[in-house]
C-alpha cells in the first residue's frame, strides 16, 4: 500500500511539474499563436509597455518559402479594422529573428491601411504587423516565413557593383485603377542601396522617411523605413479613387540625402 501511495504521489508531482513547465513556456511567448519566445521582447521594442491583441482582422501574407532572402515579398492589410476604434492610424512591421527587427512604420492618413513591400530576412521567422487604432489600442497580425537566410548580412547588387551612386534617390511611379474595389493603386520604387550596417566595411545607409503630398501640401501618407527594407524599395500603396492626379514625394535618408520627385498618373 505504501509503494502504491508513493507511486501515486510521484505521478501527481511529475504531472504538476510538466503542467507548470508548459504554462511557464506559454507565458514566455506572451500567448503568441506562433509560439515564438522572441515575441514578448519584440512587442516591447515595437510598442513599448502597451498591450496588443492578436487579431485575424490584421492580415500579414508572405511566401511559404523565400528563395531570395534579400527580397521577401510581404503584404499587410488592416482594412478589417477600418470600423474599429475610430480606424487605423499606424502600422508597424517587425521581424522576430532579424538582427535589425524593426522594418517600417506607416501612417495611412488618407490612404487605405494596407501596403505591399519587400524585406531582407536573416533566417526563418515570424513577421508581425502591429496596428494602432485611433482609440490607442494595438492589434497584431502575424505570419511565419521560411527563408534561405543571410539576407541582412550580404551587400546588395548595386552596392556590390558600385552602381548605386548613379541612381541614388531616383523615383519611379505608376498608378493602377480599379485594382481593389474603392481604391487607386500607387506603386513606387526609390533607388537606394538600403545598407543594413551588418556587412563589414559598409555602414548603415537607408531611407529614413517619405511623405506623399497633394498639390496643396497636404500629406496623404507617411512612412518611416528601417534597414531591413530591401534594396531599391518597391512599395505599393492603395489610395482612394478620388485622389488627385499628381503628388509630390518628399523624403530623406540617414545621411541627409533628399528625395523630391513629382508623382503623376
BALOBA-1460 file (C-alpha; in Angstrom, 3 decimals):
// residues 265
<rec num="1" residu="x" x="0.000" y="0.000" z="0.000"/>
<rec num="2" residu="x" x="2.838" y="2.362" z="0.876"/>
<rec num="3" residu="x" x="4.500" y="1.684" z="-2.511"/>
<rec num="4" residu="x" x="1.245" y="2.413" z="-4.334"/>
<rec num="5" residu="x" x="0.753" y="5.603" z="-2.346"/>
<rec num="6" residu="x" x="4.318" y="6.761" z="-3.018"/>
<rec num="7" residu="x" x="3.970" y="5.996" z="-6.723"/>
<rec num="8" residu="x" x="0.702" y="7.917" z="-6.903"/>
<rec num="9" residu="x" x="2.296" y="10.896" z="-5.180"/>
<rec num="10" residu="x" x="5.283" y="10.775" z="-7.584"/>
<rec num="11" residu="x" x="2.971" y="10.671" z="-10.606"/>
<rec num="12" residu="x" x="0.973" y="13.644" z="-9.332"/>
<rec num="13" residu="x" x="4.152" y="15.612" z="-8.637"/>
<rec num="14" residu="x" x="5.544" y="14.821" z="-12.103"/>
<rec num="15" residu="x" x="2.294" y="15.852" z="-13.773"/>
<rec num="16" residu="x" x="2.303" y="19.121" z="-11.838"/>
<rec num="17" residu="x" x="5.887" y="19.833" z="-12.898"/>
<rec num="18" residu="x" x="5.102" y="19.118" z="-16.559"/>
<rec num="19" residu="x" x="1.974" y="21.248" z="-16.446"/>
<rec num="20" residu="x" x="3.817" y="24.063" z="-14.699"/>
<rec num="21" residu="x" x="6.588" y="23.915" z="-17.282"/>
<rec num="22" residu="x" x="4.059" y="24.114" z="-20.138"/>
<rec num="23" residu="x" x="2.331" y="27.089" z="-18.531"/>
<rec num="24" residu="x" x="5.664" y="28.828" z="-17.988"/>
<rec num="25" residu="x" x="6.580" y="28.306" z="-21.632"/>
<rec num="26" residu="x" x="3.206" y="29.683" z="-22.740"/>
<rec num="27" residu="x" x="3.756" y="32.738" z="-20.555"/>
<rec num="28" residu="x" x="7.196" y="33.287" z="-22.076"/>
<rec num="29" residu="x" x="5.661" y="33.565" z="-25.552"/>
<rec num="30" residu="x" x="3.108" y="36.125" z="-24.396"/>
<rec num="31" residu="x" x="0.291" y="33.991" z="-25.764"/>
<rec num="32" residu="x" x="1.759" y="34.136" z="-29.277"/>
<rec num="33" residu="x" x="-0.185" y="31.757" z="-31.584"/>
<rec num="34" residu="x" x="3.103" y="31.062" z="-33.429"/>
<rec num="35" residu="x" x="4.831" y="30.105" z="-30.184"/>
<rec num="36" residu="x" x="7.791" y="32.456" z="-30.598"/>
<rec num="37" residu="x" x="9.881" y="33.013" z="-27.476"/>
<rec num="38" residu="x" x="11.118" y="36.276" z="-29.023"/>
<rec num="39" residu="x" x="7.628" y="37.778" z="-29.283"/>
<rec num="40" residu="x" x="7.426" y="39.474" z="-25.829"/>
<rec num="41" residu="x" x="10.701" y="41.367" z="-26.334"/>
<rec num="42" residu="x" x="9.718" y="42.245" z="-29.914"/>
<rec num="43" residu="x" x="6.380" y="43.622" z="-28.730"/>
<rec num="44" residu="x" x="8.082" y="45.810" z="-26.119"/>
<rec num="45" residu="x" x="10.655" y="47.012" z="-28.646"/>
<rec num="46" residu="x" x="7.904" y="47.851" z="-31.143"/>
<rec num="47" residu="x" x="5.142" y="49.370" z="-28.991"/>
<rec num="48" residu="x" x="6.738" y="49.827" z="-25.572"/>
<rec num="49" residu="x" x="4.739" y="48.811" z="-22.500"/>
<rec num="50" residu="x" x="1.411" y="48.831" z="-24.378"/>
<rec num="51" residu="x" x="-0.517" y="45.590" z="-24.777"/>
<rec num="52" residu="x" x="-1.515" y="44.133" z="-28.147"/>
<rec num="53" residu="x" x="-4.396" y="41.842" z="-29.042"/>
<rec num="54" residu="x" x="-3.877" y="39.149" z="-31.668"/>
<rec num="55" residu="x" x="-6.452" y="39.776" z="-34.374"/>
<rec num="56" residu="x" x="-7.491" y="37.996" z="-37.562"/>
<rec num="57" residu="x" x="-8.504" y="41.435" z="-38.880"/>
<rec num="58" residu="x" x="-4.793" y="42.188" z="-39.383"/>
<rec num="59" residu="x" x="-3.660" y="40.145" z="-42.379"/>
<rec num="60" residu="x" x="0.044" y="39.526" z="-42.999"/>
<rec num="61" residu="x" x="0.967" y="37.490" z="-46.072"/>
<rec num="62" residu="x" x="4.356" y="36.238" z="-47.202"/>
<rec num="63" residu="x" x="5.727" y="33.362" z="-49.269"/>
<rec num="64" residu="x" x="5.691" y="29.822" z="-47.882"/>
<rec num="65" residu="x" x="9.431" y="29.774" z="-48.601"/>
<rec num="66" residu="x" x="11.534" y="32.772" z="-49.618"/>
<rec num="67" residu="x" x="14.223" y="31.660" z="-52.058"/>
<rec num="68" residu="x" x="15.739" y="35.159" z="-52.125"/>
<rec num="69" residu="x" x="16.229" y="36.250" z="-48.516"/>
<rec num="70" residu="x" x="17.170" y="39.751" z="-49.707"/>
<rec num="71" residu="x" x="13.793" y="40.275" z="-51.401"/>
<rec num="72" residu="x" x="10.998" y="38.707" z="-49.383"/>
<rec num="73" residu="x" x="7.581" y="39.999" z="-50.549"/>
<rec num="74" residu="x" x="5.061" y="40.895" z="-47.855"/>
<rec num="75" residu="x" x="1.505" y="42.214" z="-47.809"/>
<rec num="76" residu="x" x="-0.084" y="43.871" z="-44.773"/>
<rec num="77" residu="x" x="-3.838" y="44.525" z="-44.889"/>
<rec num="78" residu="x" x="-5.553" y="46.144" z="-41.899"/>
<rec num="79" residu="x" x="-8.761" y="47.198" z="-43.659"/>
<rec num="80" residu="x" x="-10.609" y="44.840" z="-41.324"/>
<rec num="81" residu="x" x="-10.026" y="47.404" z="-38.548"/>
<rec num="82" residu="x" x="-11.366" y="50.378" z="-40.512"/>
<rec num="83" residu="x" x="-14.539" y="50.452" z="-38.403"/>
<rec num="84" residu="x" x="-12.804" y="49.546" z="-35.098"/>
<rec num="85" residu="x" x="-11.730" y="52.115" z="-32.524"/>
<rec num="86" residu="x" x="-12.083" y="55.025" z="-34.924"/>
<rec num="87" residu="x" x="-9.980" y="53.444" z="-37.677"/>
<rec num="88" residu="x" x="-6.300" y="52.744" z="-38.258"/>
<rec num="89" residu="x" x="-3.704" y="55.420" z="-37.501"/>
<rec num="90" residu="x" x="-0.437" y="53.450" z="-37.619"/>
<rec num="91" residu="x" x="1.040" y="50.152" z="-38.850"/>
<rec num="92" residu="x" x="4.408" y="48.940" z="-37.558"/>
<rec num="93" residu="x" x="6.079" y="45.899" z="-39.109"/>
<rec num="94" residu="x" x="8.701" y="43.845" z="-37.242"/>
<rec num="95" residu="x" x="10.536" y="40.530" z="-37.630"/>
<rec num="96" residu="x" x="11.170" y="38.384" z="-34.542"/>
<rec num="97" residu="x" x="14.526" y="36.872" z="-35.549"/>
<rec num="98" residu="x" x="16.159" y="39.567" z="-37.666"/>
<rec num="99" residu="x" x="19.304" y="41.210" z="-36.264"/>
<rec num="100" residu="x" x="17.520" y="44.515" z="-37.007"/>
<rec num="101" residu="x" x="13.932" y="43.748" z="-36.049"/>
<rec num="102" residu="x" x="12.086" y="46.954" z="-36.943"/>
<rec num="103" residu="x" x="11.091" y="47.189" z="-40.627"/>
<rec num="104" residu="x" x="8.770" y="50.157" z="-41.147"/>
<rec num="105" residu="x" x="6.241" y="52.482" z="-39.538"/>
<rec num="106" residu="x" x="3.330" y="53.505" z="-41.802"/>
<rec num="107" residu="x" x="0.729" y="56.230" z="-41.158"/>
<rec num="108" residu="x" x="-2.049" y="55.775" z="-43.757"/>
<rec num="109" residu="x" x="-3.592" y="59.244" z="-43.188"/>
<rec num="110" residu="x" x="-5.821" y="59.487" z="-46.303"/>
<rec num="111" residu="x" x="-4.648" y="56.180" z="-47.832"/>
<rec num="112" residu="x" x="-6.091" y="52.736" z="-47.154"/>
<rec num="113" residu="x" x="-4.478" y="50.864" z="-44.227"/>
<rec num="114" residu="x" x="-2.581" y="48.373" z="-46.358"/>
<rec num="115" residu="x" x="0.697" y="48.150" z="-48.247"/>
<rec num="116" residu="x" x="2.988" y="45.694" z="-50.006"/>
<rec num="117" residu="x" x="6.794" y="45.776" z="-49.927"/>
<rec num="118" residu="x" x="9.937" y="43.621" z="-49.807"/>
<rec num="119" residu="x" x="12.319" y="42.988" z="-46.924"/>
<rec num="120" residu="x" x="15.571" y="41.252" z="-46.024"/>
<rec num="121" residu="x" x="15.419" y="38.258" z="-43.677"/>
<rec num="122" residu="x" x="18.397" y="36.733" z="-41.910"/>
<rec num="123" residu="x" x="16.599" y="33.461" z="-41.111"/>
<rec num="124" residu="x" x="13.162" y="31.854" z="-40.942"/>
<rec num="125" residu="x" x="10.998" y="33.924" z="-38.614"/>
<rec num="126" residu="x" x="7.557" y="35.178" z="-37.673"/>
<rec num="127" residu="x" x="6.736" y="38.530" z="-39.281"/>
<rec num="128" residu="x" x="4.388" y="40.885" z="-37.400"/>
<rec num="129" residu="x" x="2.173" y="43.862" z="-38.153"/>
<rec num="130" residu="x" x="1.240" y="45.912" z="-35.080"/>
<rec num="131" residu="x" x="-1.749" y="48.120" z="-35.925"/>
<rec num="132" residu="x" x="-2.866" y="51.011" z="-33.739"/>
<rec num="133" residu="x" x="-6.427" y="52.296" z="-33.956"/>
<rec num="134" residu="x" x="-7.497" y="55.827" z="-33.114"/>
<rec num="135" residu="x" x="-8.577" y="54.798" z="-29.603"/>
<rec num="136" residu="x" x="-4.954" y="53.905" z="-28.801"/>
<rec num="137" residu="x" x="-5.408" y="50.134" z="-28.875"/>
<rec num="138" residu="x" x="-2.895" y="47.868" z="-30.612"/>
<rec num="139" residu="x" x="-3.860" y="44.839" z="-32.706"/>
<rec num="140" residu="x" x="-1.315" y="42.384" z="-34.114"/>
<rec num="141" residu="x" x="-1.331" y="40.001" z="-37.061"/>
<rec num="142" residu="x" x="1.421" y="37.507" z="-37.851"/>
<rec num="143" residu="x" x="2.706" y="35.047" z="-40.411"/>
<rec num="144" residu="x" x="5.605" y="32.604" z="-40.497"/>
<rec num="145" residu="x" x="8.081" y="32.939" z="-43.368"/>
<rec num="146" residu="x" x="10.629" y="30.266" z="-44.140"/>
<rec num="147" residu="x" x="13.736" y="31.826" z="-45.665"/>
<rec num="148" residu="x" x="17.035" y="30.622" z="-47.084"/>
<rec num="149" residu="x" x="18.724" y="33.102" z="-44.741"/>
<rec num="150" residu="x" x="21.585" y="35.568" z="-44.789"/>
<rec num="151" residu="x" x="19.620" y="38.417" z="-46.348"/>
<rec num="152" residu="x" x="20.748" y="41.045" z="-43.814"/>
<rec num="153" residu="x" x="24.476" y="40.318" z="-43.874"/>
<rec num="154" residu="x" x="25.416" y="40.414" z="-47.576"/>
<rec num="155" residu="x" x="25.691" y="43.529" z="-49.792"/>
<rec num="156" residu="x" x="23.010" y="44.311" z="-52.355"/>
<rec num="157" residu="x" x="23.607" y="44.088" z="-56.092"/>
<rec num="158" residu="x" x="24.096" y="47.831" z="-56.651"/>
<rec num="159" residu="x" x="26.423" y="48.050" z="-53.668"/>
<rec num="160" residu="x" x="28.477" y="45.121" z="-54.945"/>
<rec num="161" residu="x" x="28.875" y="46.545" z="-58.473"/>
<rec num="162" residu="x" x="29.101" y="50.190" z="-57.369"/>
<rec num="163" residu="x" x="26.183" y="51.385" z="-59.499"/>
<rec num="164" residu="x" x="24.130" y="52.712" z="-56.574"/>
<rec num="165" residu="x" x="25.719" y="56.183" z="-56.671"/>
<rec num="166" residu="x" x="24.495" y="56.772" z="-60.249"/>
<rec num="167" residu="x" x="20.827" y="56.194" z="-59.420"/>
<rec num="168" residu="x" x="20.591" y="57.288" z="-55.763"/>
<rec num="169" residu="x" x="17.258" y="58.936" z="-54.997"/>
<rec num="170" residu="x" x="15.666" y="58.379" z="-58.406"/>
<rec num="171" residu="x" x="11.921" y="57.693" z="-58.197"/>
<rec num="172" residu="x" x="9.774" y="55.543" z="-60.464"/>
<rec num="173" residu="x" x="5.988" y="55.585" z="-60.012"/>
<rec num="174" residu="x" x="2.919" y="54.083" z="-61.610"/>
<rec num="175" residu="x" x="-0.806" y="54.272" z="-60.883"/>
<rec num="176" residu="x" x="-3.242" y="51.398" z="-61.420"/>
<rec num="177" residu="x" x="-7.008" y="51.951" z="-61.441"/>
<rec num="178" residu="x" x="-9.714" y="49.647" z="-60.039"/>
<rec num="179" residu="x" x="-7.299" y="47.003" z="-58.773"/>
<rec num="180" residu="x" x="-9.168" y="46.815" z="-55.476"/>
<rec num="181" residu="x" x="-12.761" y="47.985" z="-55.295"/>
<rec num="182" residu="x" x="-12.783" y="51.515" z="-53.935"/>
<rec num="183" residu="x" x="-9.080" y="52.197" z="-54.389"/>
<rec num="184" residu="x" x="-6.439" y="53.528" z="-56.739"/>
<rec num="185" residu="x" x="-3.100" y="51.749" z="-56.555"/>
<rec num="186" residu="x" x="0.236" y="53.569" z="-56.437"/>
<rec num="187" residu="x" x="3.461" y="51.605" z="-56.862"/>
<rec num="188" residu="x" x="6.698" y="53.429" z="-56.041"/>
<rec num="189" residu="x" x="10.331" y="52.453" z="-56.453"/>
<rec num="190" residu="x" x="13.016" y="54.644" z="-54.905"/>
<rec num="191" residu="x" x="16.590" y="53.823" z="-55.853"/>
<rec num="192" residu="x" x="18.736" y="53.337" z="-52.751"/>
<rec num="193" residu="x" x="21.157" y="50.613" z="-51.554"/>
<rec num="194" residu="x" x="19.444" y="50.310" z="-48.132"/>
<rec num="195" residu="x" x="22.599" y="49.041" z="-46.415"/>
<rec num="196" residu="x" x="21.913" y="47.307" z="-43.095"/>
<rec num="197" residu="x" x="25.258" y="48.146" z="-41.481"/>
<rec num="198" residu="x" x="25.873" y="44.424" z="-40.912"/>
<rec num="199" residu="x" x="28.306" y="43.963" z="-43.829"/>
<rec num="200" residu="x" x="31.960" y="44.536" z="-42.951"/>
<rec num="201" residu="x" x="33.154" y="47.985" z="-44.034"/>
<rec num="202" residu="x" x="29.704" y="49.212" z="-45.119"/>
<rec num="203" residu="x" x="27.879" y="51.422" z="-42.568"/>
<rec num="204" residu="x" x="24.103" y="51.563" z="-42.289"/>
<rec num="205" residu="x" x="22.738" y="53.705" z="-45.129"/>
<rec num="206" residu="x" x="18.991" y="53.702" z="-45.686"/>
<rec num="207" residu="x" x="15.936" y="55.831" z="-46.403"/>
<rec num="208" residu="x" x="14.522" y="57.108" z="-43.118"/>
<rec num="209" residu="x" x="11.324" y="58.924" z="-44.076"/>
<rec num="210" residu="x" x="8.996" y="59.554" z="-47.006"/>
<rec num="211" residu="x" x="5.756" y="61.501" z="-47.315"/>
<rec num="212" residu="x" x="3.287" y="61.801" z="-50.196"/>
<rec num="213" residu="x" x="1.756" y="65.272" z="-50.530"/>
<rec num="214" residu="x" x="-1.032" y="66.567" z="-52.751"/>
<rec num="215" residu="x" x="-0.680" y="69.838" z="-54.743"/>
<rec num="216" residu="x" x="-1.917" y="71.776" z="-51.694"/>
<rec num="217" residu="x" x="0.843" y="70.366" z="-49.484"/>
<rec num="218" residu="x" x="-1.475" y="68.047" z="-47.531"/>
<rec num="219" residu="x" x="0.094" y="64.661" z="-46.662"/>
<rec num="220" residu="x" x="-1.721" y="61.540" z="-47.878"/>
<rec num="221" residu="x" x="0.582" y="59.084" z="-46.122"/>
<rec num="222" residu="x" x="3.850" y="58.992" z="-44.201"/>
<rec num="223" residu="x" x="6.280" y="56.123" z="-43.842"/>
<rec num="224" residu="x" x="9.482" y="55.587" z="-41.863"/>
<rec num="225" residu="x" x="11.762" y="52.850" z="-43.153"/>
<rec num="226" residu="x" x="14.458" y="50.838" z="-41.399"/>
<rec num="227" residu="x" x="17.478" y="48.867" z="-42.585"/>
<rec num="228" residu="x" x="15.712" y="45.530" z="-43.389"/>
<rec num="229" residu="x" x="13.661" y="47.037" z="-46.238"/>
<rec num="230" residu="x" x="15.064" y="45.641" z="-49.483"/>
<rec num="231" residu="x" x="17.439" y="47.476" z="-51.809"/>
<rec num="232" residu="x" x="15.709" y="49.987" z="-54.117"/>
<rec num="233" residu="x" x="12.483" y="49.858" z="-52.089"/>
<rec num="234" residu="x" x="9.418" y="48.897" z="-54.113"/>
<rec num="235" residu="x" x="6.286" y="49.767" z="-52.126"/>
<rec num="236" residu="x" x="2.643" y="49.587" z="-53.157"/>
<rec num="237" residu="x" x="0.002" y="51.822" z="-51.577"/>
<rec num="238" residu="x" x="-3.776" y="51.974" z="-52.007"/>
<rec num="239" residu="x" x="-5.305" y="55.456" z="-52.332"/>
<rec num="240" residu="x" x="-8.978" y="56.459" z="-52.513"/>
<rec num="241" residu="x" x="-10.280" y="56.570" z="-56.116"/>
<rec num="242" residu="x" x="-10.958" y="60.318" z="-55.856"/>
<rec num="243" residu="x" x="-7.286" y="61.132" z="-55.153"/>
<rec num="244" residu="x" x="-5.675" y="63.885" z="-57.278"/>
<rec num="245" residu="x" x="-3.801" y="63.028" z="-60.492"/>
<rec num="246" residu="x" x="-0.450" y="64.343" z="-59.240"/>
<rec num="247" residu="x" x="1.502" y="64.253" z="-55.969"/>
<rec num="248" residu="x" x="4.894" y="65.202" z="-54.631"/>
<rec num="249" residu="x" x="7.085" y="62.624" z="-52.880"/>
<rec num="250" residu="x" x="9.404" y="64.046" z="-50.236"/>
<rec num="251" residu="x" x="11.891" y="62.169" z="-48.081"/>
<rec num="252" residu="x" x="15.422" y="61.779" z="-46.813"/>
<rec num="253" residu="x" x="17.919" y="59.080" z="-45.892"/>
<rec num="254" residu="x" x="20.013" y="58.786" z="-42.732"/>
<rec num="255" residu="x" x="22.899" y="60.658" z="-44.415"/>
<rec num="256" residu="x" x="20.744" y="63.680" z="-45.206"/>
<rec num="257" residu="x" x="20.248" y="62.973" z="-48.919"/>
<rec num="258" residu="x" x="16.891" y="64.347" z="-50.044"/>
<rec num="259" residu="x" x="14.132" y="62.725" z="-52.080"/>
<rec num="260" residu="x" x="11.946" y="65.176" z="-54.013"/>
<rec num="261" residu="x" x="10.001" y="63.947" z="-57.014"/>
<rec num="262" residu="x" x="6.721" y="64.549" z="-58.797"/>
<rec num="263" residu="x" x="4.442" y="61.512" z="-58.858"/>
<rec num="264" residu="x" x="1.941" y="61.771" z="-61.685"/>
<rec num="265" residu="x" x="-0.599" y="59.402" z="-63.233"/>
